[in-house]
Amino acid sequence: MRTSGGGRNLEIGDGADAVDFDLNPTQMRELHDALTVTITADDVADAPGAYWPQENDERYIDWSDYEYERGFSLEAGDGTRTVNLTLTMKQLRAWRDRLATELSDG
């Protein structure tokens, strides 16, 4: 969903609960770039594993826990709720690609 100023509302849900973030275009680009570095890293342990929008340090998206058989254990919090889900590398890549599409649609 579009927000004012060309941003988007990002909702992350685990099937029971969801957290949402309003991200401006700069924040969307920062999240996209952090995901890209993780996806393209030779060793994901050396890559960024989280994103905190600067205006509110209670909001975060953390994908730093990675197991080769399972994938990324993603945790997101908005200061009130927290959700946890597991994403494969393919799903993380699809999420990053969706952000790229949203950024190019402006």
Secondary structure as UniProt FT lines:
FT   HELIX           4..6
FT   STRAND          8..13
FT   STRAND          18..23
FT   HELIX           25..40
FT   HELIX           44..46
FT   STRAND          50..51
FT   TURN            54..55
FT   TURN            57..58
FT   STRAND          59..67
FT   TURN            68..70
FT   STRAND          71..78
FT   STRAND          82..87
FT   HELIX           89..105
//
